[in-house]
Each structure stands twice: as C-alpha cells, then as structure tokens.
C-alpha cells in the first residue's frame, strides 16, 4: 500500500477503471453465457454453477459470494492481509457484478439455440476480462488465492494443481449435465488459457525496429519529428563491404512501424530493416516497471 500511495492519481484512476472493466466482462460471460448453458469451466464460477444445480434455491452469484468469502478468510489466515492486496476487492467485486447481471437479466435458458456460439462468448468474455485484469498486475480473485497459498506452503506446481481442480469440476459437470455439455466444458477449459495469453500479448504488442543505413540523419529525423519516438544509435560496418554505417533501434506501435517501413521504401531503399514483435516493453514512454 505504501507503493500505491506514491502512484499518481491519474494512474490510480486508470488502474481502477481497467480492473472494473475486466471484472464486468468476466461477470457478463459468467451470468449470460456460462450459467444458462451449465458451462462449468473450473474456478469459482464453475464450482458455483455446479452447486447452484445441486442446491437450486441459491443462484450462481450467491454461491460465488459464499465461496469467495471462504477463500478470502483462508487467504487472510494463511497469507496475511498485506499479501492479499487487490485480490480481496476482485473476489467481492466479481461476485457483486455477477449478482447484478443475474438481477438485471435473469435467464432460465440460453440466449440462442447455438451452443457453440454460446461457448465462444462464455470463453471469450471472461478471457478478455481476465487478461485486462492480469495485464495491470491484479487478479480476478477466487482460485488465485489457492494458487498463492500453494506457492507459499508447498512445492506443488501451481498450474498443474489448478488444472486438476478445474478438471474435477468439469467431470462433475459432465455427470450432472450430460456428455455433450462435458465435452463443451473441456473445449472451453483448453481454449481459455490460450485466449488469455493472446489478449495480453496483443494489448501490449509493440514493434522493435532495427534499421541499418548509410543515411542515418533522414531516418533519425523521421523517427524523432514524425513518429515522435526516440531511438538508440550505434556505429557499425558491413562484414562484407567493410562500409561504415549506423544502426538505429526503436520501439514503435504497429501503425508507426508501418509508416517507418514505407518511409524507408521511398527515401532509403538500400536500408536494411528488421521488425520483430514484443509484448513486454518496460521503460519511459511505455510501461512502468
């Protein structure tokens, strides 16, 4: 919390906006697509869907409140208050948003008759929401608390331990709702992690451009004055020609990289340029460390 106080209020506001937007998208996927189709894809939402079927007097949002409260209490006891951080807020906010959607849009049956389409949104919305939350260094709570406890007190591989618990929930779902729903749950469980990783990479995607040129002034001016970025310049020489040249390395957005490439095609056609993707750029002008 001492670090949090030192962060400018604009950045705090942005953090709060993104964490709530991510949790809202996650809750939308749970309430509008997972719950009506009984897509128990693991985690606290999957467990809540199973429990709401076994005990129909309590809805999914209600069970998520209960499960997250228990996990938060266990987390406080095992990890302490400071270690929990924003996980406590995320756990309760996600439960609240799910309850809100259930109250505003109560669904007794799926929105459409296309089960695969429903599965796509049941996976995509929470995956995008989780990626937003993970990208700012927070979590969606729930099973993340279990992961934190396992990481502190055991030598178990967290990923495998959580995968086993998710698989157990999917097996129960297959038993309760039939093999078709069980297979959809398996498909959703497998695709969820890939989508989360892909979204995080694309949110932070930048192009690392390295330009080898004998006419550095024009390229340097274009980067500084037209693209409003900076660059690192090194002197080099060709291994074959032994001709002196300069190497400029800069990090740009996708659009800026395309503009630089087009500029070189016209004004420096003999320049050599490599462009590679990077999803983790830390430093001034990009992401804070």
TASULHU-V89286 format. One record per residue. N is the residue number from 1. RES is the residue in one letter. BURIAL is b if it has 16 or more other ideal C-beta (glycine too) atoms within 10 Angstrom, else e. Layout:
N;RES;BURIAL / N;RES;BURIAL
This chain:
1;X;e / 2;X;e / 3;X;e / 4;X;e / 5;X;e / 6;X;e / 7;X;e / 8;X;e / 9;X;e / 10;X;e / 11;X;e / 12;X;e / 13;X;e / 14;X;e / 15;X;b / 16;X;e / 17;X;e / 18;X;b / 19;X;b / 20;X;b / 21;X;e / 22;X;b / 23;X;b / 24;X;b / 25;X;b / 26;X;b / 27;X;b / 28;X;b / 29;X;b / 30;X;b / 31;X;b / 32;X;b / 33;X;b / 34;X;b / 35;X;b / 36;X;b / 37;X;b / 38;X;b / 39;X;b / 40;X;b / 41;X;b / 42;X;b / 43;X;b / 44;X;b / 45;X;b / 46;X;b / 47;X;b / 48;X;b / 49;X;b / 50;X;b / 51;X;b / 52;X;b / 53;X;b / 54;X;e / 55;X;e / 56;X;e / 57;X;e / 58;X;e / 59;X;b / 60;X;b / 61;X;b / 62;X;b / 63;X;b / 64;X;b / 65;X;b / 66;X;e / 67;X;b / 68;X;b / 69;X;e / 70;X;e / 71;X;b / 72;X;b / 73;X;e / 74;X;e / 75;X;b / 76;X;e / 77;X;e / 78;X;b / 79;X;b / 80;X;e / 81;X;e / 82;X;e / 83;X;e / 84;X;b / 85;X;b / 86;X;b / 87;X;b / 88;X;b / 89;X;b / 90;X;b / 91;X;b / 92;X;b / 93;X;b / 94;X;b / 95;X;b / 96;X;e / 97;X;b / 98;X;b / 99;X;b / 100;X;e / 101;X;b / 102;X;b / 103;X;e / 104;X;e / 105;X;e / 106;X;e / 107;X;e / 108;X;e / 109;X;e / 110;X;b / 111;X;e / 112;X;e / 113;X;e / 114;X;e / 115;X;e / 116;X;e / 117;X;e / 118;X;b / 119;X;b / 120;X;e / 121;X;b / 122;X;b / 123;X;b / 124;X;b / 125;X;b / 126;X;b / 127;X;b / 128;X;b / 129;X;b / 130;X;b / 131;X;b / 132;X;b / 133;X;b / 134;X;b / 135;X;b / 136;X;b / 137;X;e / 138;X;b / 139;X;b / 140;X;b / 141;X;b / 142;X;b / 143;X;b / 144;X;b / 145;X;b / 146;X;b / 147;X;b / 148;X;b / 149;X;b / 150;X;b / 151;X;e / 152;X;e / 153;X;e / 154;X;e / 155;X;e / 156;X;e / 157;X;e / 158;X;b / 159;X;e / 160;X;e / 161;X;b / 162;X;b / 163;X;e / 164;X;e / 165;X;b / 166;X;b / 167;X;e / 168;X;e / 169;X;b / 170;X;b / 171;X;e / 172;X;b / 173;X;b / 174;X;b / 175;X;e / 176;X;e / 177;X;b / 178;X;e / 179;X;e / 180;X;e / 181;X;b / 182;X;b / 183;X;e / 184;X;b / 185;X;b / 186;X;b / 187;X;e / 188;X;b / 189;X;b / 190;X;e / 191;X;b / 192;X;b / 193;X;e / 194;X;e / 195;X;b / 196;X;b / 197;X;e / 198;X;e / 199;X;b / 200;X;b / 201;X;e / 202;X;e / 203;X;e / 204;X;e / 205;X;e / 206;X;b / 207;X;b / 208;X;e / 209;X;b / 210;X;b / 211;X;b / 212;X;b / 213;X;b / 214;X;e / 215;X;e / 216;X;b / 217;X;e / 218;X;e / 219;X;b / 220;X;b / 221;X;e / 222;X;b / 223;X;b / 224;X;e / 225;X;e / 226;X;e / 227;X;b / 228;X;e / 229;X;b / 230;X;e / 231;X;b / 232;X;e / 233;X;e / 234;X;e / 235;X;e / 236;X;e / 237;X;e / 238;X;e / 239;X;e / 240;X;e / 241;X;e / 242;X;e / 243;X;e / 244;X;e / 245;X;b / 246;X;b / 247;X;b / 248;X;b / 249;X;e / 250;X;b / 251;X;b / 252;X;b / 253;X;e / 254;X;e / 255;X;e / 256;X;b / 257;X;b / 258;X;e / 259;X;e / 260;X;b / 261;X;b / 262;X;e / 263;X;b / 264;X;b / 265;X;e / 266;X;e / 267;X;e / 268;X;b / 269;X;e / 270;X;e / 271;X;b / 272;X;e / 273;X;b / 274;X;e / 275;X;e / 276;X;e / 277;X;e / 278;X;e / 279;X;e / 280;X;e / 281;X;e / 282;X;e / 283;X;e / 284;X;e / 285;X;e / 286;X;e / 287;X;e / 288;X;e / 289;X;e
